[in-house]
Amino acid sequence: MLEYVWVFNGENSRFSSGIFKNIEKAEEWIFTNKLSGILTKYPLDIGVYDWAIQNGFFSVKKEDQKQPAFIGKFSSGSQEHFHYENGIRE
């Protein structure tokens, strides 16, 4: 069974600013600091690209979708995620 973490990316950020074992701690931190951005649930020990394929959320349709540049920046809208504005979930 996969384990997951919650990763927060602030608005217009290039890097994550917080990683949490549970959503309650993540949302407490987001609320306390009045942050805007996205909180996303990530599986541990597997890349999102592979996770999405294994779970039927994505299938390769073109050769370039097998390339490192594509895989390295892959994200899936099928990951559980929430948007926040000034610390409040939208």
C-alpha positions as CSV (number, residue, x, y, z in Angstrom):
1,M,0.0,0.0,0.0
2,L,1.4,3.4,-1.0
3,E,2.1,6.1,1.6
4,Y,1.5,9.7,0.7
5,V,2.6,13.2,1.7
6,W,1.0,16.6,1.1
7,V,3.2,19.1,-0.7
8,F,2.5,22.9,-0.7
9,N,3.6,25.1,-3.6
10,G,3.1,28.8,-2.9
11,E,1.6,31.1,-5.6
12,N,4.1,31.7,-8.4
13,S,6.8,29.6,-6.7
14,R,9.1,27.2,-8.5
15,F,9.7,25.1,-5.4
16,S,7.7,23.5,-2.6
17,S,7.7,25.3,0.7
18,G,6.2,22.7,2.9
19,I,5.8,18.9,3.0
20,F,3.4,17.2,5.5
21,K,2.4,13.7,6.6
22,N,-1.2,14.8,7.0
23,I,-3.5,17.4,5.6
24,E,-4.5,18.8,9.0
25,K,-1.0,20.0,9.8
26,A,-0.6,21.3,6.3
27,E,-3.8,23.3,6.5
28,E,-3.0,24.6,9.9
29,W,0.4,25.9,8.6
30,I,-1.3,27.4,5.5
31,F,-4.0,29.1,7.5
32,T,-1.5,30.5,10.2
33,N,0.7,32.0,7.5
34,K,-2.2,33.2,5.3
35,L,-0.7,31.5,2.3
36,S,-1.9,31.3,-1.3
37,G,-1.1,28.3,-3.5
38,I,-1.8,24.6,-4.1
39,L,-1.6,21.7,-1.7
40,T,-1.2,18.4,-3.5
41,K,-1.1,14.8,-2.3
42,Y,2.0,12.9,-3.6
43,P,2.7,9.2,-3.5
44,L,6.0,8.2,-1.9
45,D,8.6,6.1,-3.6
46,I,7.1,6.4,-7.1
47,G,7.2,9.2,-9.6
48,V,3.9,10.8,-10.5
49,Y,4.3,9.8,-14.1
50,D,4.5,6.1,-13.2
51,W,1.8,6.5,-10.6
52,A,-0.6,8.0,-13.1
53,I,0.1,5.3,-15.7
54,Q,-0.3,2.5,-13.1
55,N,-3.6,3.9,-11.9
56,G,-5.0,4.5,-15.4
57,F,-5.0,8.3,-15.2
58,F,-2.5,8.7,-18.1
59,S,-1.5,6.7,-21.1
60,V,1.4,7.5,-23.4
61,K,0.1,8.6,-26.8
62,K,3.2,10.1,-28.4
63,E,6.9,9.2,-28.4
64,D,7.9,12.5,-26.8
65,Q,5.8,11.5,-23.7
66,K,8.4,8.9,-22.9
67,Q,11.3,11.4,-22.9
68,P,13.0,12.6,-19.7
69,A,12.0,16.3,-20.3
70,F,8.3,15.2,-20.3
71,I,8.6,12.8,-17.4
72,G,10.6,15.2,-15.3
73,K,7.9,18.0,-15.4
74,F,4.9,15.7,-15.4
75,S,2.0,16.4,-13.1
76,S,-1.4,14.9,-12.9
77,G,-4.8,16.6,-12.3
78,S,-5.9,13.3,-10.9
79,Q,-3.8,13.9,-7.8
80,E,-5.9,15.1,-4.9
81,H,-5.2,18.8,-4.5
82,F,-6.7,22.0,-3.1
83,H,-6.3,25.7,-3.8
84,Y,-5.8,28.3,-1.1
85,E,-6.1,32.0,-1.1
86,N,-4.8,33.9,2.0
87,G,-4.9,30.8,4.0
88,I,-8.4,29.8,3.1
89,R,-9.3,26.7,1.0
90,E,-11.2,27.7,-2.1
